[in-house]
Amino acid sequence: MSLHELFALSFVQHAFYAVTAVALAAGPVGYFVVIRRQAFAAHAIGHVGFAGAAGAVLLGLSPIMGLLVFCLGAGLLIGAGAATLDDRDAVVGVTLTAAMGLGVLFISLYSGYANATYSILFGQILGVTWGDVGLVVALSLGVLAVVSFAYRPLLFASVDAQSAEARGLSTRAMSLLVMSLLAITIVVAIQIVGVLLDFSLLVAPAATAEVLTNRPFEAVLWSTGLALASSWFGLFLGVWLGGPVSFWITGLASTAYLLARMSDAFRTRRGHRVVA
Amino acid sequence: MCEVNALSMHSGAVILGGHSVWRDATFTLDSGSITAVLGPNGAGKSTLINVILGLVPLSEGSLEVLGSPPQRGNSRVGFLAQSRHADELSTLTGRDYVGLGFDGPRFGWGRDRAKHDVVQRALALTGTASFADRPLRTLSGGQRQRVALAHATVFRPELLLLDEPLAGLDLAAQAEIVDLINLIRDSTGAAVVVVAHDLNPLAPIVDQVLWIARRQVRSGSVEQVVNEEVLSELYGHPIEIIVTPRGRRVIVGLEEELAHPHPHGHDHSHEGAQHHVGEPHHEESL
């Protein structure tokens, strides 16, 4: 089958629209997660989502509803409890463990768990329906609109919480906002790459961007561009060569990070580090 | 009074966590003046800043900031936080950080066309233009502090609150920052409040001193406050001040004030993180 024919297939088109939407939200949100050093929270929320999805499947509901409820709940809990750096890790860790425990319980109660579990954990990009695409696009555009509207205050509160607080921004409100946006982004990312691999779109492109540039707005563009590129090429390679699409996306995103770090280290060692 | 004071407090008192931090504080700060806030660690200097910023309420008394009650997020008040750990890690450039001082609190999609010029002026005033495009983490402590001052003044505040701006700097850098504070006051006309633990580096530019100790606040000129009589009364035991031939003051007898300001050793969470309460300072050279 030629490439042209492959991309004429409706399930490939669905996947294309879905990854595009996810990457558009994950790039900017991931940047804030990375500069706030909250990658652990991103990890935890995904796993909490696993419990939510498993619970929804058990109750015969749509997994995405379970994901939304649990991820948002965990995001708000972490955002409220860990507005300051001091107790962040503990709050996130306890939330994570409690949710994973629930997830294990739900799965043990649900007899036909194998398939559902697998797709929640590793994504099922090529099984995305038109309905899923609609939801993913709507959620992603919503996230993108809010991130761009609150871009400056989010950045301010993330880099200098004390000054931001003194200038009238609520650090706690900003923390809750970032965590809610993160939760929704994770819900859409899980549709594509699954719980275990949501980092590939959320953290890897943003971390790469942070290595590539010191300018925040450029970093957001890089992060989004890299998330898009990994998604598109990952989908292309998965369809063309076979193998799970989420493997390709993760592989590309991680490779980009590795290359960026290597070239940065090389420049630093040669003393030609570009600082501007 | 024909001219509105930058700050005027009348019988102010603060209670945090059930404990009185200081009380009966009455003072006024003139527009365009520079005031040093001094006193032992944990005496409530940062609390005073938080009260002025509207982050901590007075439990008694009244305060007017630029003629109005203190209000969180007042765009006429600038603030430089004491320790900004993030700076040491930040890949953010000085220019972007100063830019956040200008429009960081603003929501919305639009861009402010004036921003570039305003930021450029702040960089020029603070002498930071030559390294403004480097990440904060690559700057020296003194350079970083100059950028931070540009950040705190870029929106032209009429009252500028600086919490320990000289902490952690070597003497040369301290002198540069003191000159810069003076320059900012002269060119913007802002009233400046500087929290410090040493009066000497600031002495050349200071118009007024606020001394906080043992829950009391004394204010006046350097001569009115930093003398043996007032400090002895404030601390409740004899204090000696030795003036060196070059005019610097060494204050002897403060060591007994090292203990916690609260006799039962209750942790003072607002202060504890910023002040090294109980750290042995055998002598504060003031």
Interface residues (C-beta under 8 A of the other chain):
Chain A: S148 F149 A150 R152 P153 L155 F156 V159 D160 A161 Q162 S163 A164 E165 A166 R167 G168 L169 E210 N214 R215 P216 V275 A276
Chain B: L53 L55 R72 G73 N74 S75 V77 F79 L80 A81 R84 A86 S90 T91 L92 T93 D96 Y97 L100 G101 D103 G104 P105 R106 F107 G108 W109 D133 R134 P135 T138 H151 A152
